[in-house]
């Protein structure tokens, strides 16, 4: 897509449409609607939005232990002495951490893979944070790995791959129960469904 496609819009407007169109799930018309909404937005609100985006890029990093998004390294969850240090829940994305934390049913640690194995999208095991997970399993501290990838084709394939790697290293590997709908995403599941799925996890 080129800027010319947005003419006769003014150059700054065309550029913003073009940049918004790069966001996942944002088509041309949605990008145009968002742009004209931002044009009408009060200047102080627009500046606050711009500053929030810049702050995320400047201040947010990955936790060196769990790979979750954080301002401090290690993150508050990894450094919380009240968390169960013997369990690590493996998730696809940072949003999944928020979803599980809302349920308050899990008190262990997390590990975020930042994606799933998806050859069709060019995502292989090297693009995921699997090596970092294996480093955390050195020693005898971790007693359980909970595989909480999404219950779709890519999520299941990723869970099976991680299972093969970690099963020789920890006494117990579990998978969330099928309380979650097949093809669904953790971030959209309600708290009751997530809680039941977590409590009903099974040995792999």
PyMOL commands that place a pseudoatom at each C-alpha (Angstrom):
pseudoatom trace, name=CA, resn=UNK, resi=1, chain=A, elem=C, hetatm=0, pos=[0.000, 0.000, 0.000]
pseudoatom trace, name=CA, resn=UNK, resi=2, chain=A, elem=C, hetatm=0, pos=[1.340, 3.433, -0.902]
pseudoatom trace, name=CA, resn=UNK, resi=3, chain=A, elem=C, hetatm=0, pos=[0.562, 6.903, 0.364]
pseudoatom trace, name=CA, resn=UNK, resi=4, chain=A, elem=C, hetatm=0, pos=[-0.932, 7.714, -3.068]
pseudoatom trace, name=CA, resn=UNK, resi=5, chain=A, elem=C, hetatm=0, pos=[-3.844, 5.399, -2.269]
pseudoatom trace, name=CA, resn=UNK, resi=6, chain=A, elem=C, hetatm=0, pos=[-4.941, 7.843, 0.437]
pseudoatom trace, name=CA, resn=UNK, resi=7, chain=A, elem=C, hetatm=0, pos=[-4.905, 10.980, -1.735]
pseudoatom trace, name=CA, resn=UNK, resi=8, chain=A, elem=C, hetatm=0, pos=[-6.427, 13.561, -1.850]
pseudoatom trace, name=CA, resn=UNK, resi=9, chain=A, elem=C, hetatm=0, pos=[-5.965, 13.504, 1.946]
pseudoatom trace, name=CA, resn=UNK, resi=10, chain=A, elem=C, hetatm=0, pos=[-3.389, 15.932, 3.345]
pseudoatom trace, name=CA, resn=UNK, resi=11, chain=A, elem=C, hetatm=0, pos=[0.062, 14.385, 3.606]
pseudoatom trace, name=CA, resn=UNK, resi=12, chain=A, elem=C, hetatm=0, pos=[0.071, 14.048, 7.449]
pseudoatom trace, name=CA, resn=UNK, resi=13, chain=A, elem=C, hetatm=0, pos=[-3.380, 12.451, 7.337]
pseudoatom trace, name=CA, resn=UNK, resi=14, chain=A, elem=C, hetatm=0, pos=[-2.355, 10.043, 4.580]
pseudoatom trace, name=CA, resn=UNK, resi=15, chain=A, elem=C, hetatm=0, pos=[0.772, 9.098, 6.496]
pseudoatom trace, name=CA, resn=UNK, resi=16, chain=A, elem=C, hetatm=0, pos=[-1.189, 8.358, 9.691]
pseudoatom trace, name=CA, resn=UNK, resi=17, chain=A, elem=C, hetatm=0, pos=[-3.671, 6.204, 7.765]
pseudoatom trace, name=CA, resn=UNK, resi=18, chain=A, elem=C, hetatm=0, pos=[-0.785, 4.323, 6.225]
pseudoatom trace, name=CA, resn=UNK, resi=19, chain=A, elem=C, hetatm=0, pos=[0.873, 3.727, 9.614]
pseudoatom trace, name=CA, resn=UNK, resi=20, chain=A, elem=C, hetatm=0, pos=[-2.354, 2.613, 11.311]
pseudoatom trace, name=CA, resn=UNK, resi=21, chain=A, elem=C, hetatm=0, pos=[-3.010, 0.231, 8.426]
pseudoatom trace, name=CA, resn=UNK, resi=22, chain=A, elem=C, hetatm=0, pos=[0.169, -1.637, 9.401]
pseudoatom trace, name=CA, resn=UNK, resi=23, chain=A, elem=C, hetatm=0, pos=[-1.404, -2.684, 12.715]
pseudoatom trace, name=CA, resn=UNK, resi=24, chain=A, elem=C, hetatm=0, pos=[-2.791, -6.243, 12.857]
pseudoatom trace, name=CA, resn=UNK, resi=25, chain=A, elem=C, hetatm=0, pos=[-6.475, -6.460, 12.039]
pseudoatom trace, name=CA, resn=UNK, resi=26, chain=A, elem=C, hetatm=0, pos=[-6.689, -2.858, 10.837]
pseudoatom trace, name=CA, resn=UNK, resi=27, chain=A, elem=C, hetatm=0, pos=[-7.930, -2.568, 7.258]
pseudoatom trace, name=CA, resn=UNK, resi=28, chain=A, elem=C, hetatm=0, pos=[-7.927, 0.533, 5.087]
pseudoatom trace, name=CA, resn=UNK, resi=29, chain=A, elem=C, hetatm=0, pos=[-11.366, 1.770, 6.127]
pseudoatom trace, name=CA, resn=UNK, resi=30, chain=A, elem=C, hetatm=0, pos=[-10.678, 1.165, 9.824]
pseudoatom trace, name=CA, resn=UNK, resi=31, chain=A, elem=C, hetatm=0, pos=[-7.375, 3.027, 9.497]
pseudoatom trace, name=CA, resn=UNK, resi=32, chain=A, elem=C, hetatm=0, pos=[-9.217, 5.927, 7.881]
pseudoatom trace, name=CA, resn=UNK, resi=33, chain=A, elem=C, hetatm=0, pos=[-11.881, 6.017, 10.607]
pseudoatom trace, name=CA, resn=UNK, resi=34, chain=A, elem=C, hetatm=0, pos=[-9.247, 5.938, 13.348]
pseudoatom trace, name=CA, resn=UNK, resi=35, chain=A, elem=C, hetatm=0, pos=[-7.273, 8.692, 11.655]
pseudoatom trace, name=CA, resn=UNK, resi=36, chain=A, elem=C, hetatm=0, pos=[-10.229, 11.051, 11.353]
pseudoatom trace, name=CA, resn=UNK, resi=37, chain=A, elem=C, hetatm=0, pos=[-11.195, 10.262, 14.953]
pseudoatom trace, name=CA, resn=UNK, resi=38, chain=A, elem=C, hetatm=0, pos=[-7.664, 11.257, 16.024]
pseudoatom trace, name=CA, resn=UNK, resi=39, chain=A, elem=C, hetatm=0, pos=[-7.874, 14.429, 13.939]
pseudoatom trace, name=CA, resn=UNK, resi=40, chain=A, elem=C, hetatm=0, pos=[-11.003, 15.453, 15.854]
pseudoatom trace, name=CA, resn=UNK, resi=41, chain=A, elem=C, hetatm=0, pos=[-9.566, 14.403, 19.233]
pseudoatom trace, name=CA, resn=UNK, resi=42, chain=A, elem=C, hetatm=0, pos=[-8.621, 17.252, 21.617]
pseudoatom trace, name=CA, resn=UNK, resi=43, chain=A, elem=C, hetatm=0, pos=[-4.926, 18.036, 21.325]
pseudoatom trace, name=CA, resn=UNK, resi=44, chain=A, elem=C, hetatm=0, pos=[-4.137, 17.132, 24.934]
pseudoatom trace, name=CA, resn=UNK, resi=45, chain=A, elem=C, hetatm=0, pos=[-5.698, 13.679, 24.493]
pseudoatom trace, name=CA, resn=UNK, resi=46, chain=A, elem=C, hetatm=0, pos=[-3.794, 13.121, 21.247]
pseudoatom trace, name=CA, resn=UNK, resi=47, chain=A, elem=C, hetatm=0, pos=[-0.535, 14.092, 22.949]
pseudoatom trace, name=CA, resn=UNK, resi=48, chain=A, elem=C, hetatm=0, pos=[-1.304, 11.756, 25.873]
pseudoatom trace, name=CA, resn=UNK, resi=49, chain=A, elem=C, hetatm=0, pos=[-1.834, 8.891, 23.413]
pseudoatom trace, name=CA, resn=UNK, resi=50, chain=A, elem=C, hetatm=0, pos=[1.412, 9.677, 21.604]
pseudoatom trace, name=CA, resn=UNK, resi=51, chain=A, elem=C, hetatm=0, pos=[3.303, 9.863, 24.899]
pseudoatom trace, name=CA, resn=UNK, resi=52, chain=A, elem=C, hetatm=0, pos=[1.850, 6.527, 26.026]
pseudoatom trace, name=CA, resn=UNK, resi=53, chain=A, elem=C, hetatm=0, pos=[3.062, 4.865, 22.821]
pseudoatom trace, name=CA, resn=UNK, resi=54, chain=A, elem=C, hetatm=0, pos=[6.537, 6.380, 23.220]
pseudoatom trace, name=CA, resn=UNK, resi=55, chain=A, elem=C, hetatm=0, pos=[6.678, 5.337, 26.898]
pseudoatom trace, name=CA, resn=UNK, resi=56, chain=A, elem=C, hetatm=0, pos=[5.883, 1.738, 25.969]
pseudoatom trace, name=CA, resn=UNK, resi=57, chain=A, elem=C, hetatm=0, pos=[8.694, 1.669, 23.429]
pseudoatom trace, name=CA, resn=UNK, resi=58, chain=A, elem=C, hetatm=0, pos=[11.187, 3.364, 25.745]
pseudoatom trace, name=CA, resn=UNK, resi=59, chain=A, elem=C, hetatm=0, pos=[10.424, 1.739, 29.098]
pseudoatom trace, name=CA, resn=UNK, resi=60, chain=A, elem=C, hetatm=0, pos=[8.934, -1.704, 28.508]
pseudoatom trace, name=CA, resn=UNK, resi=61, chain=A, elem=C, hetatm=0, pos=[11.374, -4.622, 28.288]
pseudoatom trace, name=CA, resn=UNK, resi=62, chain=A, elem=C, hetatm=0, pos=[11.188, -8.395, 28.539]
pseudoatom trace, name=CA, resn=UNK, resi=63, chain=A, elem=C, hetatm=0, pos=[11.798, -9.982, 31.916]
pseudoatom trace, name=CA, resn=UNK, resi=64, chain=A, elem=C, hetatm=0, pos=[15.041, -11.955, 31.641]
pseudoatom trace, name=CA, resn=UNK, resi=65, chain=A, elem=C, hetatm=0, pos=[13.421, -14.846, 33.514]
pseudoatom trace, name=CA, resn=UNK, resi=66, chain=A, elem=C, hetatm=0, pos=[9.811, -15.242, 32.370]
pseudoatom trace, name=CA, resn=UNK, resi=67, chain=A, elem=C, hetatm=0, pos=[9.958, -13.125, 29.167]
pseudoatom trace, name=CA, resn=UNK, resi=68, chain=A, elem=C, hetatm=0, pos=[6.834, -11.198, 30.188]
pseudoatom trace, name=CA, resn=UNK, resi=69, chain=A, elem=C, hetatm=0, pos=[6.561, -7.453, 29.572]
pseudoatom trace, name=CA, resn=UNK, resi=70, chain=A, elem=C, hetatm=0, pos=[7.892, -5.383, 32.448]
pseudoatom trace, name=CA, resn=UNK, resi=71, chain=A, elem=C, hetatm=0, pos=[9.467, -2.090, 33.492]
pseudoatom trace, name=CA, resn=UNK, resi=72, chain=A, elem=C, hetatm=0, pos=[11.840, -3.793, 35.928]
pseudoatom trace, name=CA, resn=UNK, resi=73, chain=A, elem=C, hetatm=0, pos=[14.024, -6.852, 35.466]
pseudoatom trace, name=CA, resn=UNK, resi=74, chain=A, elem=C, hetatm=0, pos=[13.239, -9.339, 36.903]
pseudoatom trace, name=CA, resn=UNK, resi=75, chain=A, elem=C, hetatm=0, pos=[9.513, -8.578, 36.859]
pseudoatom trace, name=CA, resn=UNK, resi=76, chain=A, elem=C, hetatm=0, pos=[7.339, -8.256, 40.004]
pseudoatom trace, name=CA, resn=UNK, resi=77, chain=A, elem=C, hetatm=0, pos=[5.873, -11.770, 39.582]
pseudoatom trace, name=CA, resn=UNK, resi=78, chain=A, elem=C, hetatm=0, pos=[9.287, -13.430, 39.334]
pseudoatom trace, name=CA, resn=UNK, resi=79, chain=A, elem=C, hetatm=0, pos=[10.540, -11.572, 42.414]
pseudoatom trace, name=CA, resn=UNK, resi=80, chain=A, elem=C, hetatm=0, pos=[7.415, -12.124, 44.532]
pseudoatom trace, name=CA, resn=UNK, resi=81, chain=A, elem=C, hetatm=0, pos=[8.434, -14.433, 47.433]
pseudoatom trace, name=CA, resn=UNK, resi=82, chain=A, elem=C, hetatm=0, pos=[4.789, -15.475, 47.859]
pseudoatom trace, name=CA, resn=UNK, resi=83, chain=A, elem=C, hetatm=0, pos=[4.694, -17.149, 44.421]
pseudoatom trace, name=CA, resn=UNK, resi=84, chain=A, elem=C, hetatm=0, pos=[5.178, -20.891, 44.137]
pseudoatom trace, name=CA, resn=UNK, resi=85, chain=A, elem=C, hetatm=0, pos=[8.698, -21.256, 42.749]
pseudoatom trace, name=CA, resn=UNK, resi=86, chain=A, elem=C, hetatm=0, pos=[8.172, -24.930, 41.892]
pseudoatom trace, name=CA, resn=UNK, resi=87, chain=A, elem=C, hetatm=0, pos=[5.598, -24.383, 39.108]
pseudoatom trace, name=CA, resn=UNK, resi=88, chain=A, elem=C, hetatm=0, pos=[5.939, -22.612, 35.753]
pseudoatom trace, name=CA, resn=UNK, resi=89, chain=A, elem=C, hetatm=0, pos=[2.940, -21.980, 33.506]
pseudoatom trace, name=CA, resn=UNK, resi=90, chain=A, elem=C, hetatm=0, pos=[3.927, -21.727, 29.835]
pseudoatom trace, name=CA, resn=UNK, resi=91, chain=A, elem=C, hetatm=0, pos=[1.835, -19.259, 27.821]
pseudoatom trace, name=CA, resn=UNK, resi=92, chain=A, elem=C, hetatm=0, pos=[1.786, -17.896, 24.292]
pseudoatom trace, name=CA, resn=UNK, resi=93, chain=A, elem=C, hetatm=0, pos=[1.509, -14.154, 24.882]
pseudoatom trace, name=CA, resn=UNK, resi=94, chain=A, elem=C, hetatm=0, pos=[1.741, -11.549, 27.677]
pseudoatom trace, name=CA, resn=UNK, resi=95, chain=A, elem=C, hetatm=0, pos=[-2.036, -11.000, 27.471]
pseudoatom trace, name=CA, resn=UNK, resi=96, chain=A, elem=C, hetatm=0, pos=[-2.472, -14.601, 28.634]
pseudoatom trace, name=CA, resn=UNK, resi=97, chain=A, elem=C, hetatm=0, pos=[-0.643, -13.770, 31.875]
pseudoatom trace, name=CA, resn=UNK, resi=98, chain=A, elem=C, hetatm=0, pos=[-3.189, -11.042, 32.570]
pseudoatom trace, name=CA, resn=UNK, resi=99, chain=A, elem=C, hetatm=0, pos=[-6.047, -13.444, 31.852]
pseudoatom trace, name=CA, resn=UNK, resi=100, chain=A, elem=C, hetatm=0, pos=[-4.784, -16.053, 34.325]
pseudoatom trace, name=CA, resn=UNK, resi=101, chain=A, elem=C, hetatm=0, pos=[-3.885, -13.498, 36.978]
pseudoatom trace, name=CA, resn=UNK, resi=102, chain=A, elem=C, hetatm=0, pos=[-7.484, -12.254, 36.921]
pseudoatom trace, name=CA, resn=UNK, resi=103, chain=A, elem=C, hetatm=0, pos=[-8.702, -15.712, 37.959]
pseudoatom trace, name=CA, resn=UNK, resi=104, chain=A, elem=C, hetatm=0, pos=[-6.436, -15.768, 41.059]
pseudoatom trace, name=CA, resn=UNK, resi=105, chain=A, elem=C, hetatm=0, pos=[-6.397, -19.557, 40.773]
pseudoatom trace, name=CA, resn=UNK, resi=106, chain=A, elem=C, hetatm=0, pos=[-2.684, -19.893, 39.990]
pseudoatom trace, name=CA, resn=UNK, resi=107, chain=A, elem=C, hetatm=0, pos=[0.102, -18.835, 42.344]
pseudoatom trace, name=CA, resn=UNK, resi=108, chain=A, elem=C, hetatm=0, pos=[3.174, -20.097, 40.497]
pseudoatom trace, name=CA, resn=UNK, resi=109, chain=A, elem=C, hetatm=0, pos=[5.495, -18.486, 37.962]
pseudoatom trace, name=CA, resn=UNK, resi=110, chain=A, elem=C, hetatm=0, pos=[5.040, -17.920, 34.217]
pseudoatom trace, name=CA, resn=UNK, resi=111, chain=A, elem=C, hetatm=0, pos=[6.984, -18.269, 31.004]
pseudoatom trace, name=CA, resn=UNK, resi=112, chain=A, elem=C, hetatm=0, pos=[5.855, -16.433, 27.859]
pseudoatom trace, name=CA, resn=UNK, resi=113, chain=A, elem=C, hetatm=0, pos=[6.814, -17.972, 24.519]
pseudoatom trace, name=CA, resn=UNK, resi=114, chain=A, elem=C, hetatm=0, pos=[5.797, -14.928, 22.432]
pseudoatom trace, name=CA, resn=UNK, resi=115, chain=A, elem=C, hetatm=0, pos=[4.000, -16.970, 19.813]
pseudoatom trace, name=CA, resn=UNK, resi=116, chain=A, elem=C, hetatm=0, pos=[3.447, -20.530, 18.648]
pseudoatom trace, name=CA, resn=UNK, resi=117, chain=A, elem=C, hetatm=0, pos=[5.005, -22.802, 16.077]
pseudoatom trace, name=CA, resn=UNK, resi=118, chain=A, elem=C, hetatm=0, pos=[3.367, -21.845, 12.795]
pseudoatom trace, name=CA, resn=UNK, resi=119, chain=A, elem=C, hetatm=0, pos=[5.227, -22.844, 9.614]
pseudoatom trace, name=CA, resn=UNK, resi=120, chain=A, elem=C, hetatm=0, pos=[2.582, -21.223, 7.427]
pseudoatom trace, name=CA, resn=UNK, resi=121, chain=A, elem=C, hetatm=0, pos=[3.426, -17.884, 9.070]
pseudoatom trace, name=CA, resn=UNK, resi=122, chain=A, elem=C, hetatm=0, pos=[7.151, -18.537, 9.046]
pseudoatom trace, name=CA, resn=UNK, resi=123, chain=A, elem=C, hetatm=0, pos=[7.377, -18.997, 12.824]
pseudoatom trace, name=CA, resn=UNK, resi=124, chain=A, elem=C, hetatm=0, pos=[9.659, -21.810, 13.918]
pseudoatom trace, name=CA, resn=UNK, resi=125, chain=A, elem=C, hetatm=0, pos=[10.991, -22.903, 17.285]
pseudoatom trace, name=CA, resn=UNK, resi=126, chain=A, elem=C, hetatm=0, pos=[13.916, -20.489, 17.030]
pseudoatom trace, name=CA, resn=UNK, resi=127, chain=A, elem=C, hetatm=0, pos=[11.534, -17.523, 17.056]
pseudoatom trace, name=CA, resn=UNK, resi=128, chain=A, elem=C, hetatm=0, pos=[10.004, -18.612, 20.376]
pseudoatom trace, name=CA, resn=UNK, resi=129, chain=A, elem=C, hetatm=0, pos=[11.396, -18.212, 23.903]
pseudoatom trace, name=CA, resn=UNK, resi=130, chain=A, elem=C, hetatm=0, pos=[11.846, -21.966, 24.370]
pseudoatom trace, name=CA, resn=UNK, resi=131, chain=A, elem=C, hetatm=0, pos=[15.598, -21.919, 24.955]
pseudoatom trace, name=CA, resn=UNK, resi=132, chain=A, elem=C, hetatm=0, pos=[15.061, -19.461, 27.819]
pseudoatom trace, name=CA, resn=UNK, resi=133, chain=A, elem=C, hetatm=0, pos=[12.555, -21.872, 29.376]
pseudoatom trace, name=CA, resn=UNK, resi=134, chain=A, elem=C, hetatm=0, pos=[15.025, -24.752, 29.293]
pseudoatom trace, name=CA, resn=UNK, resi=135, chain=A, elem=C, hetatm=0, pos=[17.624, -22.612, 31.055]
pseudoatom trace, name=CA, resn=UNK, resi=136, chain=A, elem=C, hetatm=0, pos=[15.153, -22.079, 33.906]
pseudoatom trace, name=CA, resn=UNK, resi=137, chain=A, elem=C, hetatm=0, pos=[14.793, -25.837, 34.378]
pseudoatom trace, name=CA, resn=UNK, resi=138, chain=A, elem=C, hetatm=0, pos=[18.407, -26.392, 35.329]
pseudoatom trace, name=CA, resn=UNK, resi=139, chain=A, elem=C, hetatm=0, pos=[18.515, -27.657, 38.911]
pseudoatom trace, name=CA, resn=UNK, resi=140, chain=A, elem=C, hetatm=0, pos=[15.719, -29.258, 40.911]
pseudoatom trace, name=CA, resn=UNK, resi=141, chain=A, elem=C, hetatm=0, pos=[13.578, -26.243, 41.856]
pseudoatom trace, name=CA, resn=UNK, resi=142, chain=A, elem=C, hetatm=0, pos=[10.824, -26.597, 39.238]
pseudoatom trace, name=CA, resn=UNK, resi=143, chain=A, elem=C, hetatm=0, pos=[8.540, -29.572, 39.879]
pseudoatom trace, name=CA, resn=UNK, resi=144, chain=A, elem=C, hetatm=0, pos=[5.728, -28.858, 37.411]
pseudoatom trace, name=CA, resn=UNK, resi=145, chain=A, elem=C, hetatm=0, pos=[5.363, -27.314, 33.972]
pseudoatom trace, name=CA, resn=UNK, resi=146, chain=A, elem=C, hetatm=0, pos=[1.803, -26.280, 33.084]
pseudoatom trace, name=CA, resn=UNK, resi=147, chain=A, elem=C, hetatm=0, pos=[1.321, -26.021, 29.310]
pseudoatom trace, name=CA, resn=UNK, resi=148, chain=A, elem=C, hetatm=0, pos=[-1.324, -23.358, 28.729]
pseudoatom trace, name=CA, resn=UNK, resi=149, chain=A, elem=C, hetatm=0, pos=[-1.052, -22.649, 25.028]
pseudoatom trace, name=CA, resn=UNK, resi=150, chain=A, elem=C, hetatm=0, pos=[-4.326, -22.025, 23.203]
pseudoatom trace, name=CA, resn=UNK, resi=151, chain=A, elem=C, hetatm=0, pos=[-6.406, -25.112, 22.276]
pseudoatom trace, name=CA, resn=UNK, resi=152, chain=A, elem=C, hetatm=0, pos=[-6.010, -24.739, 18.514]
pseudoatom trace, name=CA, resn=UNK, resi=153, chain=A, elem=C, hetatm=0, pos=[-3.815, -26.519, 15.975]
pseudoatom trace, name=CA, resn=UNK, resi=154, chain=A, elem=C, hetatm=0, pos=[-0.761, -24.299, 16.476]
pseudoatom trace, name=CA, resn=UNK, resi=155, chain=A, elem=C, hetatm=0, pos=[-1.169, -24.237, 20.245]
pseudoatom trace, name=CA, resn=UNK, resi=156, chain=A, elem=C, hetatm=0, pos=[-1.421, -28.018, 20.461]
pseudoatom trace, name=CA, resn=UNK, resi=157, chain=A, elem=C, hetatm=0, pos=[1.611, -28.514, 18.220]
pseudoatom trace, name=CA, resn=UNK, resi=158, chain=A, elem=C, hetatm=0, pos=[3.621, -26.093, 20.345]
pseudoatom trace, name=CA, resn=UNK, resi=159, chain=A, elem=C, hetatm=0, pos=[2.517, -27.794, 23.562]
pseudoatom trace, name=CA, resn=UNK, resi=160, chain=A, elem=C, hetatm=0, pos=[3.578, -31.185, 22.254]
pseudoatom trace, name=CA, resn=UNK, resi=161, chain=A, elem=C, hetatm=0, pos=[6.965, -29.854, 21.157]
pseudoatom trace, name=CA, resn=UNK, resi=162, chain=A, elem=C, hetatm=0, pos=[7.628, -28.173, 24.517]
pseudoatom trace, name=CA, resn=UNK, resi=163, chain=A, elem=C, hetatm=0, pos=[6.410, -31.312, 26.305]
pseudoatom trace, name=CA, resn=UNK, resi=164, chain=A, elem=C, hetatm=0, pos=[9.034, -33.435, 24.544]
pseudoatom trace, name=CA, resn=UNK, resi=165, chain=A, elem=C, hetatm=0, pos=[11.760, -31.046, 25.630]
pseudoatom trace, name=CA, resn=UNK, resi=166, chain=A, elem=C, hetatm=0, pos=[10.777, -30.487, 29.250]
pseudoatom trace, name=CA, resn=UNK, resi=167, chain=A, elem=C, hetatm=0, pos=[9.432, -33.917, 30.279]
pseudoatom trace, name=CA, resn=UNK, resi=168, chain=A, elem=C, hetatm=0, pos=[12.934, -35.319, 30.944]
pseudoatom trace, name=CA, resn=UNK, resi=169, chain=A, elem=C, hetatm=0, pos=[13.732, -32.263, 33.089]
pseudoatom trace, name=CA, resn=UNK, resi=170, chain=A, elem=C, hetatm=0, pos=[10.748, -31.968, 35.459]
pseudoatom trace, name=CA, resn=UNK, resi=171, chain=A, elem=C, hetatm=0, pos=[8.738, -34.558, 37.412]
pseudoatom trace, name=CA, resn=UNK, resi=172, chain=A, elem=C, hetatm=0, pos=[5.331, -33.345, 36.189]
pseudoatom trace, name=CA, resn=UNK, resi=173, chain=A, elem=C, hetatm=0, pos=[4.044, -31.831, 32.941]
pseudoatom trace, name=CA, resn=UNK, resi=174, chain=A, elem=C, hetatm=0, pos=[0.355, -30.903, 32.756]
pseudoatom trace, name=CA, resn=UNK, resi=175, chain=A, elem=C, hetatm=0, pos=[-1.939, -29.372, 30.139]
pseudoatom trace, name=CA, resn=UNK, resi=176, chain=A, elem=C, hetatm=0, pos=[-4.977, -27.183, 30.777]
pseudoatom trace, name=CA, resn=UNK, resi=177, chain=A, elem=C, hetatm=0, pos=[-8.203, -29.187, 30.738]
pseudoatom trace, name=CA, resn=UNK, resi=178, chain=A, elem=C, hetatm=0, pos=[-10.633, -28.882, 27.850]
pseudoatom trace, name=CA, resn=UNK, resi=179, chain=A, elem=C, hetatm=0, pos=[-12.824, -26.400, 29.620]
pseudoatom trace, name=CA, resn=UNK, resi=180, chain=A, elem=C, hetatm=0, pos=[-11.472, -24.015, 27.017]
pseudoatom trace, name=CA, resn=UNK, resi=181, chain=A, elem=C, hetatm=0, pos=[-13.225, -24.055, 23.634]
pseudoatom trace, name=CA, resn=UNK, resi=182, chain=A, elem=C, hetatm=0, pos=[-11.213, -25.527, 20.781]
pseudoatom trace, name=CA, resn=UNK, resi=183, chain=A, elem=C, hetatm=0, pos=[-10.050, -22.732, 18.524]
pseudoatom trace, name=CA, resn=UNK, resi=184, chain=A, elem=C, hetatm=0, pos=[-10.446, -20.108, 21.261]
pseudoatom trace, name=CA, resn=UNK, resi=185, chain=A, elem=C, hetatm=0, pos=[-7.875, -17.760, 22.793]
pseudoatom trace, name=CA, resn=UNK, resi=186, chain=A, elem=C, hetatm=0, pos=[-7.119, -17.445, 26.500]
pseudoatom trace, name=CA, resn=UNK, resi=187, chain=A, elem=C, hetatm=0, pos=[-7.461, -13.678, 26.477]
pseudoatom trace, name=CA, resn=UNK, resi=188, chain=A, elem=C, hetatm=0, pos=[-11.141, -13.965, 25.454]
pseudoatom trace, name=CA, resn=UNK, resi=189, chain=A, elem=C, hetatm=0, pos=[-12.117, -16.717, 27.913]
pseudoatom trace, name=CA, resn=UNK, resi=190, chain=A, elem=C, hetatm=0, pos=[-14.199, -15.792, 30.947]
pseudoatom trace, name=CA, resn=UNK, resi=191, chain=A, elem=C, hetatm=0, pos=[-12.805, -16.254, 34.450]
pseudoatom trace, name=CA, resn=UNK, resi=192, chain=A, elem=C, hetatm=0, pos=[-14.974, -19.267, 35.344]
pseudoatom trace, name=CA, resn=UNK, resi=193, chain=A, elem=C, hetatm=0, pos=[-13.931, -21.168, 32.207]
pseudoatom trace, name=CA, resn=UNK, resi=194, chain=A, elem=C, hetatm=0, pos=[-10.279, -20.368, 32.802]
pseudoatom trace, name=CA, resn=UNK, resi=195, chain=A, elem=C, hetatm=0, pos=[-10.461, -21.386, 36.457]
pseudoatom trace, name=CA, resn=UNK, resi=196, chain=A, elem=C, hetatm=0, pos=[-12.120, -24.728, 35.671]
pseudoatom trace, name=CA, resn=UNK, resi=197, chain=A, elem=C, hetatm=0, pos=[-9.671, -25.433, 32.872]
pseudoatom trace, name=CA, resn=UNK, resi=198, chain=A, elem=C, hetatm=0, pos=[-6.749, -24.710, 35.152]
pseudoatom trace, name=CA, resn=UNK, resi=199, chain=A, elem=C, hetatm=0, pos=[-8.065, -26.775, 38.063]
pseudoatom trace, name=CA, resn=UNK, resi=200, chain=A, elem=C, hetatm=0, pos=[-8.843, -29.692, 35.734]
pseudoatom trace, name=CA, resn=UNK, resi=201, chain=A, elem=C, hetatm=0, pos=[-5.440, -29.828, 34.038]
pseudoatom trace, name=CA, resn=UNK, resi=202, chain=A, elem=C, hetatm=0, pos=[-4.179, -33.287, 33.221]
pseudoatom trace, name=CA, resn=UNK, resi=203, chain=A, elem=C, hetatm=0, pos=[-0.891, -35.116, 33.089]
pseudoatom trace, name=CA, resn=UNK, resi=204, chain=A, elem=C, hetatm=0, pos=[0.613, -35.304, 29.596]
for i in range(1, 204): cmd.bond("trace and resi %d" % i, "trace and resi %d" % (i + 1))
show_as sticks, trace
zoom trace
